[in-house]
């Protein structure tokens, strides 16, 4: 096995040369934990997409006579106080949680990285104006903002993504800006400027590869915080509405009855944790793989 | 240095002014008003209330009236709690929230930075996986779950610590501080690890190693400065958020701080209260982001405060 992959590696190296991306992909494949996590997340996404066909019950289907029951052959993860199958609700909840998590993070990633990179790279007045706008947005009352958005656009999931993404990009922008400023002042960037590269070439070839590490780390922090924010908004009645659910809503519901029906907290909690752990390991693997200073051995 | 402070102070004024103006019109464009109660109130009473709180004036008039009061340091009366002024209510909650926030920040910084450093020194070993798994558990564990769990274990089963309250019995500050601090500790641990790994790969660290410096000297004298850059950028808004209070933690432990005002005032359309808390938060954000930018420069001598390239 080892010689096979070594052979493949040498084929790539000697026959075609490798782009930095191929290099990174090769390094990522060496990290077993990251690859297991990648497969786990892919499986999770497939299950959530196919939930309407896979779920053993309807998510509103009640069995009131059964009430809250522990795990059994008919209901693998038990039922909630309304007699609804917990596994089904977890699967449907995952659709919402993953959608909110990924969509809002994507919004915050695009805006935050662009905003922070421009501020840090251009500097001067541009930097001042951009970062003061960030300060203003931090200070505006978030709850009022959400309530207003709901009035204007109605209660929709899309809105929830947008609203959360619009809040979450601020810290990303600050982190990217600091990082870009650190890199912009290093010798190799000065060298690139001297050799006559355009700003765009410097940003895409020298700056972005060097800030990717902290950005990926912050993404792995944003996804869980977005999922939990969704739960908080739903708890206040501003997020998704019952009988719909998400992992965050299931967990906050489980907290209330954790002494009587512990499985209602345990299973949603484990699902969320497993997902976040996988994201975390994949994020660390990506960070290591994409590090431009890493050696490819 | 002084130039930096002066220019940031000059910039702070338009920032805070824009926040005040935007919030003032934002909250008045949200549907519903402060006197929409569950019980039916006669039209006459509502008119009297509007008159008393100056809500019958044209909106630009209200805005200028509010500003002129604000300049004199008067945040106005609360629309929800009769006969209490916003200044009085914020003044009562602020010291409590500040105390809680300071404990939480200390917990977060001490635990977070040491865990992140431990992990970054030996990446992909048990010394990395164990603190980082704990950090990830901390991030997964929202405070509305961690709080009740801690109460259940230490308050009800073991009976070591009081279940709720603030300053009534010894030790009742411990659980809320841990609940609030642990999420931030987890974030800081992950950011520290990422930042440190980035720095530990740099040439100057290799040089330091080649010179034969001890590991602790390399970490504390050379690596930590650069490695903390992402943490410092995160700390500004994080500390401002903590000082503004946490709705969840204050509700769980029944702490009379500021956190609940943010959510309650928004739902009650308590206009003056929303303005008061927003102005407080914006001042904190401006001040702490300034400090955090200053710290970033102090940690990385290559940067300059004037931000001119």
Contacts between the chains, C-beta under 8 A, distances in Angstrom:
chain1	res1	chain2	res2	distance
A	123	B	307	5.1
A	123	B	308	6.5
A	123	B	309	4.7
A	124	B	307	6.3
A	124	B	308	5.8
A	124	B	309	7.2
A	127	B	307	5.5
A	128	B	11	6.4
A	128	B	307	7.2
A	131	B	289	7.8
A	132	B	11	5.5
A	132	B	14	7.4
A	132	B	15	5.1
A	135	B	15	5.1
A	135	B	282	7.6
A	135	B	285	5.5
A	135	B	286	5.7
A	135	B	289	5.9
A	136	B	15	5.5
A	136	B	18	5.3
A	136	B	19	5.5
A	136	B	22	7.4
A	136	B	282	7.7
A	138	B	237	5.7
A	138	B	240	7.3
A	138	B	281	7.8
A	138	B	282	7.9
A	138	B	285	4.7
A	138	B	289	7.9
A	139	B	15	7.7
A	139	B	16	7.9
A	139	B	19	4.6
A	139	B	278	6.3
A	139	B	281	5.2
A	139	B	282	3.4
A	139	B	285	5.0
A	139	B	286	7.8
A	140	B	19	6.4
A	140	B	22	6.2
A	140	B	23	6.2
A	140	B	26	7.2
A	140	B	278	7.1
A	141	B	23	6.0
A	141	B	26	7.5
A	141	B	27	7.4
A	141	B	262	7.0
A	141	B	266	6.3
A	141	B	274	5.8
A	141	B	277	7.4
A	141	B	278	5.1
A	142	B	262	7.9
A	143	B	262	6.4
A	143	B	263	5.9
A	143	B	266	3.5
A	143	B	267	7.5
A	144	B	23	7.3
A	144	B	26	5.7
A	144	B	27	5.4
A	144	B	30	5.9
A	144	B	266	5.2
A	144	B	274	6.6
A	145	B	26	7.3
A	147	B	30	5.4
A	147	B	266	6.5
A	148	B	26	6.5
A	148	B	29	6.7
A	148	B	30	5.3
A	151	B	30	6.7
A	151	B	31	5.5
A	170	B	237	6.8
A	171	B	233	7.5
A	171	B	234	6.0
A	171	B	237	5.8
A	171	B	238	8.0
A	174	B	233	4.5
A	174	B	234	7.4
A	174	B	236	7.0
A	174	B	237	7.1
A	174	B	289	7.6
A	175	B	191	8.0
A	175	B	230	5.1
A	175	B	233	4.6
A	175	B	234	6.4
A	177	B	233	7.4
A	178	B	229	5.3
A	178	B	230	7.0
A	178	B	232	7.1
A	178	B	233	4.3
A	178	B	296	5.3
A	179	B	229	6.6
A	179	B	230	6.9
A	179	B	233	8.0
A	181	B	296	7.9
A	181	B	303	5.8
A	182	B	226	7.3
A	182	B	229	6.0
A	182	B	300	5.7
A	182	B	302	7.1
A	182	B	303	7.1
A	184	B	309	6.9
A	185	B	302	4.3
A	185	B	303	6.4
A	185	B	309	8.0
A	186	B	302	7.3
A	213	B	194	5.8
A	213	B	197	7.0
A	213	B	198	5.1
A	214	B	191	7.5
A	214	B	194	5.3
A	214	B	195	6.5
A	214	B	198	6.8
A	214	B	230	4.7
A	216	B	194	7.9
A	217	B	190	5.9
A	217	B	191	6.4
A	217	B	193	7.6
A	217	B	194	3.6
A	217	B	230	7.4
A	218	B	191	7.4
A	218	B	230	7.4
A	220	B	190	7.2
A	221	B	139	6.6
A	221	B	187	5.8
A	221	B	190	6.0
A	221	B	191	7.5
A	224	B	139	5.1
A	224	B	140	6.0
A	225	B	139	7.4
A	228	B	142	4.5
A	231	B	142	6.6
A	231	B	144	7.8
A	232	B	142	7.7
A	232	B	144	7.5
A	232	B	248	7.2
A	235	B	144	7.3
A	236	B	263	6.7
A	248	B	142	7.4
A	251	B	142	7.2
A	251	B	145	6.1
A	252	B	142	7.7
A	252	B	144	5.6
A	252	B	145	7.5
A	255	B	144	6.2
A	255	B	145	5.4
A	255	B	148	5.3
A	258	B	148	7.1
A	258	B	149	7.7
A	258	B	152	7.3
A	259	B	152	7.3
A	265	B	145	7.6
A	269	B	140	7.8
A	269	B	145	7.2
A	272	B	140	5.8
A	273	B	136	7.7
A	273	B	137	6.8
A	273	B	140	4.7
A	276	B	136	6.0
A	276	B	139	6.7
A	276	B	140	4.8
A	277	B	133	7.3
A	277	B	136	5.7
A	277	B	140	7.9
A	280	B	132	7.3
A	280	B	136	5.0
A	280	B	190	7.9
A	284	B	132	7.8
A	287	B	194	6.6
A	287	B	197	7.3
A	288	B	123	7.7
A	288	B	197	7.9
A	291	B	197	7.9
A	291	B	198	7.7
A	291	B	201	6.6
A	293	B	201	4.5
A	293	B	202	7.4
A	294	B	201	7.2
